[in-house]
Amino acid sequence: MPFLSRKIAREQAFKILFAIDVGNNTVEEASEIVIEFLKDENQKSFIQSEVKGVLNNLTNIDKVINKYSDDWTIDRMASTDRNILRLAVYEIIYSQDIPMSVSINEAVEIAKKYGDEQSYKFINGLLGSIAKDYSSKQ
């Protein structure tokens, strides 16, 4: 799948996770809203894989985020930041085919678009610490 389409797909996966987290939507409801307009089956597949991966590993992902976020618990974070982090941490820990730098850069770009003016700095710092520790374990 080309770089641009993965970039778009990641943003759509974030939107689904956000809709599930904040809007109390089911995976099906959130996916239907976001995915139905996409034509590319590879994008749809990638989005579904990302969302399923995050949700299936949510407890561990949230533990990792809590461990690295000094003085901030996952439930105190802005909902945009929380879901951007969940997606990126999922990729860092579980997606060996995606370079950590790509996961971090994409998360920062999504944060610049959807978060507040401090979000991207917070996300970049947190993911940098996580990636540093996880890259030494691989």
C-alpha atoms as one frame of an Amber mdcrd trajectory, in Angstrom:
protein
   0.000   0.000   0.000   1.471   3.389  -0.957   2.693   5.721   1.780  -0.052
   8.296   1.281  -2.839   5.767   1.544  -1.430   4.398   4.803  -1.238   7.928
   6.120  -4.915   8.451   5.283  -5.789   5.021   6.659  -4.078   5.784   9.992
  -6.076   8.977  10.323  -9.276   7.052   9.644  -8.313   4.399  12.208  -7.799
   7.203  14.743 -11.275   8.548  13.944 -12.820   5.119  14.534 -10.998   4.685
  17.854 -12.067   8.184  18.891 -15.711   7.462  17.984 -15.637   4.250  20.011
 -13.935   5.899  22.995 -15.810   9.201  23.146 -19.053   8.494  21.307 -19.669
   5.075  22.829 -20.090   3.730  19.302 -19.599   0.056  18.557 -16.745  -0.919
  16.251 -19.317  -1.588  13.540 -21.025   1.794  13.931 -17.779   3.744  13.977
 -16.327   1.772  11.070 -19.440   2.188   8.977 -19.286   5.968   9.332 -15.602
   6.191   8.402 -14.956   3.300   6.032 -18.046   3.319   3.829 -16.712   6.250
   1.788 -13.344   4.638   1.062 -12.891   2.896  -2.268  -9.513   1.262  -1.668
  -9.913  -2.243  -0.192  -6.289  -2.261   1.004  -6.960   0.901   2.998 -10.110
  -0.603   4.494  -8.240  -3.754   5.442  -5.366  -1.807   7.007  -7.798   0.383
   8.991  -9.718  -2.628  10.285  -6.492  -4.387  11.217  -5.214  -1.333  13.124
  -8.491  -0.808  15.005  -8.835  -4.486  15.868  -5.195  -4.608  16.996  -5.634
  -1.624  19.312  -8.884  -2.887  20.789  -7.588  -6.444  21.276  -4.511  -5.140
  23.116  -6.069  -2.106  24.803  -5.303  -3.107  28.391  -1.608  -3.582  27.702
  -1.391  -0.490  25.471  -2.972   1.658  28.191  -0.568   0.202  30.789   2.389
   1.178  28.609   1.040   4.701  28.072   0.393   5.118  31.818   3.896   3.875
  32.629   5.547   6.503  30.421   3.227   9.455  31.001   4.503  11.075  34.164
   1.684  12.458  36.288  -0.924  11.795  33.581  -3.166   8.784  33.613  -4.738
   7.687  30.361  -8.213   8.737  31.503  -7.033  12.285  32.308  -5.576  12.827
  28.842  -7.431  14.625  26.106  -9.438  12.038  24.209  -7.705  12.952  20.953
  -4.255  12.470  22.500  -5.282   9.219  24.170  -6.468   7.651  20.929  -3.542
   8.915  18.853  -1.210   7.395  21.452  -3.084   4.097  21.501  -2.729   3.719
  17.748   0.966   4.602  17.718   1.814   2.435  20.736   0.004  -0.471  19.110
   2.215  -0.072  16.042   5.418   0.334  18.081   4.787  -2.797  20.146   2.879
  -5.104  17.818   3.515  -4.092  14.180   7.013  -5.209  13.331   6.536  -4.268
   9.664   6.022  -0.570  10.452   9.138   1.398  11.394   8.804   3.089  14.788
   9.813   6.424  13.276   6.886   6.223  10.860   4.443   5.468  13.689   5.755
   8.416  15.707   5.806  10.843  12.771   2.270   9.921  11.737   1.026  10.290
  15.326   2.614  13.739  15.554   0.969  14.779  12.269  -2.453  13.565  13.432
  -1.923  15.419  16.735  -1.097  18.642  14.888  -4.335  18.305  12.947  -6.719
  17.168  15.713  -5.086  17.999  19.047  -4.427  21.271  20.799  -1.228  23.294
  20.302   0.674  21.230  22.903  -0.558  17.779  21.853   2.076  17.006  19.263
   4.916  17.832  21.681   3.427  15.652  24.415   2.814  12.786  21.983   6.248
  13.055  20.375   8.018  13.002  23.749   5.990  10.115  25.141   6.315   7.987
  22.010  10.026   8.765  21.787  10.551   7.352  25.280   8.465   4.273  24.545
  10.204   3.631  21.218  13.634   4.007  22.816  12.848   1.312  25.377  11.077
  -1.000  22.945  13.727  -0.743  20.231  16.329  -1.998  22.691  14.137  -5.016
  23.481  13.748  -6.162  19.887
